[in-house]
Amino acid sequence: DFREESAFTSWVYRIACNHLLTALNRKSEHMGMTFGFLEERVSAEAENTYPLTVSGPERDLLLEEARLDCMQGVLACLETEMRIAFILGDLYGFTSKEGAFILDIT
């Protein structure tokens, strides 16, 4: 029940997070990525990469794609709760207090 202790959107996100955590726990979800494996993969890719020879919007697009690939790799290395906390704060702009409420942690 919504008790007006926080913003309505925080309450809705909490319900959504609880649903996702329950679904993931049922599937025993684990992406199997580690930071060590990610580091090895990035190092191997760096050896086979050529300098960017494009400029302007095409260069910006390639850089953004690389940034998103790195972000996805880092998120895959995190435990589910840490991944959700990062996403709530970094992508949705929630404060740590709101994030704690949503994740039902102190």
Stockholm file with secondary structure:
# STOCKHOLM 1.0

chainA/1-106         DFREESAFTSWVYRIACNHLLTALNRKSEHMGMTFGFLEERVSAEAENTYPLTVSGPERDLLLEEARLDCMQGVLACLETEMRIAFILGDLYGFTSKEGAFILDIT
#=GR chainA/1-106 SS CCCSSSCHHHHHHHHHHHHHHHHHHHHTCCCCCCHHHHHHHHHHHHHTCCCCCCCTHHHHHHHHHHHHHHHHHHHHHSCHHHHHHHIIIIITCCCHHHHHHHHTCC
#=GC SS_cons         CCCSSSCHHHHHHHHHHHHHHHHHHHHTCCCCCCHHHHHHHHHHHHHTCCCCCCCTHHHHHHHHHHHHHHHHHHHHHSCHHHHHHHIIIIITCCCHHHHHHHHTCC
//
